[in-house]
Amino acid sequence: MVRKVEGFADGWWADLGTGSGAIAVAVARELGADGRVFAVDVSEVAVEVARLNVQRYGVQDKVEIRHGSWFEPLEDVKGKLMGVISNPPYIPTDDLPGLQPEVGWHEPKLALDGGKDGLEHLLHLCEGLSSVLKPGGFFVFETNGNKQSEFLVDLISAKWSSSFHNVEAVLDFAEIKRFVTGYCR
Ligand SMILES: C[S@@+](CC[C@H](N)C(=O)[O-])C[C@H]1O[C@@H](n2cnc3c(N)ncnc32)[C@H](O)[C@@H]1O
């Protein structure tokens, strides 16, 4: 998609909650000469791991790693981003003990815990989106699945219809509405 839409490959992108940096690296490899990714995470460990992966894949010239919470480290690029991508913590706190062992035992709580209904971080991201994206900009958020995605599509379409269009839930390979995407007016 980064290569297919005009202007995307040379735009500036943010990967919010970059973790290992996998998304930032993948986007960086699609970018043109002027493209750039800001990879943000509040965890110092994640930032260090992302830094290693960015070096391993040789995309240091395209990825700038920033330590901090969500939009806070992006003050200087407000209104200039072509895309925002985030796979934030979205599991409801009460569901954490029931997660599959490969997730619950190995992932830090900081990477999973989305608060009471799982939406705490996703709502914060929705609130801040319009201040960082430029007109024509794109966003994609991963969610816990159907209910969260449907809720967010309805919320964004109702509350921020003047800022966003073509907001929709997108299926994953298991036919679950896993992602919410949209464009900035
Ligand atoms: C589900 S993991 C996603 C990691 C990676 N992007 C991926 O898709 O594999 C969520 C990430 O969000 C980060 N995170 C949690 N709270 C954050 C905050 N307030 N600001 C920025 N990142 C945060 C966690 O440290 C973790 O790396």
The ligand as an SDF file (V2000), in Angstrom:
LIG
                    3D

 27 29  0  0  0  0  0  0  0  0999 V2000
    1.0460   -4.9890   21.1960 C   0  0  0  0  0  0  0  0  0  0  0  0
    2.6520   -4.2920   21.3450 S   0  0  0  0  0  0  0  0  0  0  0  0
    3.0080   -3.9650   19.6350 C   0  0  0  0  0  0  0  0  0  0  0  0
    4.4580   -4.1010   19.2710 C   0  0  0  0  0  0  0  0  0  0  0  0
    4.7620   -4.0130   17.7760 C   0  0  0  0  0  0  0  0  0  0  0  0
    4.3250   -2.7570   17.2000 N   0  0  0  0  0  0  0  0  0  0  0  0
    4.0780   -5.1460   17.0300 C   0  0  0  0  0  0  0  0  0  0  0  0
    3.1200   -4.9160   16.3040 O   0  0  0  0  0  0  0  0  0  0  0  0
    4.5320   -6.2800   17.2080 O   0  0  0  0  0  0  0  0  0  0  0  0
    2.2860   -2.6850   22.0160 C   0  0  0  0  0  0  0  0  0  0  0  0
    3.4790   -1.7780   22.1830 C   0  0  0  0  0  0  0  0  0  0  0  0
    3.0110   -0.5240   22.6990 O   0  0  0  0  0  0  0  0  0  0  0  0
    3.9520   -0.0280   23.6080 C   0  0  0  0  0  0  0  0  0  0  0  0
    3.3150    0.9580   24.4830 N   0  0  0  0  0  0  0  0  0  0  0  0
    2.5360    0.7550   25.5770 C   0  0  0  0  0  0  0  0  0  0  0  0
    2.1390    1.9170   26.1040 N   0  0  0  0  0  0  0  0  0  0  0  0
    2.6830    2.8970   25.3280 C   0  0  0  0  0  0  0  0  0  0  0  0
    2.6470    4.3110   25.3560 C   0  0  0  0  0  0  0  0  0  0  0  0
    1.9760    4.9740   26.3010 N   0  0  0  0  0  0  0  0  0  0  0  0
    3.3150    5.0010   24.3900 N   0  0  0  0  0  0  0  0  0  0  0  0
    4.0150    4.3450   23.4330 C   0  0  0  0  0  0  0  0  0  0  0  0
    4.1050    3.0020   23.3530 N   0  0  0  0  0  0  0  0  0  0  0  0
    3.4340    2.2880   24.2860 C   0  0  0  0  0  0  0  0  0  0  0  0
    4.4760   -1.2540   24.3350 C   0  0  0  0  0  0  0  0  0  0  0  0
    5.7180   -1.0230   24.9590 O   0  0  0  0  0  0  0  0  0  0  0  0
    4.5420   -2.2620   23.1680 C   0  0  0  0  0  0  0  0  0  0  0  0
    5.8060   -2.2310   22.5510 O   0  0  0  0  0  0  0  0  0  0  0  0
  1  2  1  0
  2  3  1  0
  2 10  1  0
  3  4  1  0
  4  5  1  0
  5  6  1  0
  5  7  1  0
  7  8  2  0
  7  9  1  0
 10 11  1  0
 11 12  1  0
 11 26  1  0
 12 13  1  0
 13 14  1  0
 13 24  1  0
 14 15  1  0
 14 23  1  0
 15 16  2  0
 16 17  1  0
 17 18  1  0
 17 23  2  0
 18 19  1  0
 18 20  2  0
 20 21  1  0
 21 22  2  0
 22 23  1  0
 24 25  1  0
 24 26  1  0
 26 27  1  0
M  CHG  2   2   1   9  -1
M  END
$$$$
